[in-house]
Amino acid sequence: MSANKSVDILLGDPKKAILAMSVPIMVALFVAEINTIVDRAWCSGMGSDTLAAVAVVRPIYNVLVGLGAGLGVGASAVISRYIGAGSDRDASGSCVQTAILAGILGLALTPILFLSQPFLLSAIGAGDVISESTSYMSVYSIAVVLIILNGAVGGILNGQGASSLSTAMMVTLATSNIVLDPIFIYTLGMGIMGASLATVTATTISLILGIVFLSGRRTYLEFERSDLRWNREQSSAVMAAGIPQMMEYLVLYGMDAVLNYLVIVCAGTDGLTVFSTVDGLIILMTVPAMAVGSALVPVASSAYGQRDLKRLNRSFMYALLLGIGLVTALLLVLELFPEQLLYIFTYSDDMSAFRPEMVHLLSFMCLYMPLFSFNPICSGYLQAVKHPNYSVAMAVWRNIVLITFFWIASSHTLDEIGLALICGHFVGMTSMCVLTFLTSKRTEREMSPSA
């Protein structure tokens, strides 16, 4: 698809635009989540302690990915708003400012994360698996710049309607990792450290591909030498949109570490292995809602930039129906084939004993999927209408509720932990929907002809 045609779709019929952008994003996210599942599957062959270490460190890695993705989502909103308003030069400059900000953030975080990892891992409950967790995390600690830049470049491509190119990056990352995992872990004998090294190597390949896309002629925006200078106005616009989204991901994934700690308190590291495996499979099935929410950001942002209230509202309602409908269909798949889907994590003799408990937990815990799915779509709408701070507030509130319910459940069993997750997401979904409804009414008043 040509760059101009991508922008025409972005600015055209919202249903077609969301569908056109969400499909490649969905494919990319599915591949990325499958990549995570393959990581777990390969590591499960080394025993439950290794799988528990992956579960302990994964929230920290997800925070780094979330910082890059959050900056990318903010940049996507700013770039598409500029394009919708006809300000292509500001859009081009915003792309460069995003990359600069990602580099600065990555360089600042690298020494902090590397030096604090022993304390950090102990604080989040690594305990019996501290050695394995340190080995797994050390590679990520020195590759922060690459991880954050990769997410930011993907957002820059999405902001131009080039979701197929950002998808190519993610698919490249995931497939590279899938190929490299067994080589680094088993062939080269690197164990759990090989899993993180494979991920970082694949991220580097993905980032190089993204830079090639941006520097070539496959994207809508063109860059001039003047764009390479620091621009306070453009960087401020990117930070205003990106920082709240980064904070939302920081809360979302950072609180996962707290929730994991409470699971360990409840059922030990074996309980964390069971819970995190089931939850990882459930998250895979919520990918359609996350993809539709990501696609909604540039589509709704361009409508907001054009002051087109009708297209803005149509895009949101279509995204909501599409995302929730797809996730509900996948919920039925989990309910029908739980044992078959969990086999990949329990094929080894050491893990097969956990399979019945995983199947039982999955059978009811997956009911939180539709509840969770409202969040990325409503968040995409709030981001598009310049209220990302509302989404952050909801993420904080939702996680406070989840932590409270988990804390109460931690003195019981994993079943109560699963019920706590469902109840927490019900409260979070209700709060998010009410806030989004009130914000949409306010936006309609602001965009009315009289206003």
Protein Blocks (a to p, Z undefined) as FASTA:
>chain_A
ZZklmmmmmmmcfklmmmmmmmmmmmmmmmmmmmmmmmmmmmmmnojklmmmmmmmmmmm
mmmmmmmmmmmmmmmmmmmmmmmnopaklmmmmmmmmmmmmmmmmmmmmmmmmmmmmmmm
mmnonmmmmmmmmmmmmmmmmmmmmmmmmmmmmmmmmmnopamlmmmmmmmmmmmmmmmm
mmmmmmnonmjmlmmmmmmmmmmmmmmmmmmmmmmmmbfbdcdfklmpccfklmmmmmmm
mmmmmmmmmmmmmmmmmmmmmmmmmnojmlmmmmmmmmmmmmmmmmmmmmmmmmmmmmmm
mmmmnopaklmmmmmmmmmmmmmmmmmmmmmmmmmmmmmmmmmmmmpmklmmmmmmmmmm
mmmmmmmmmmmmmmmmmmmmmmmnopakmmmmmmmmmmmmmmmmmmmmmmmcfklmmmmm
mmmmmmmmmmmmmmmmmmmmmmmmmmpmkZZ
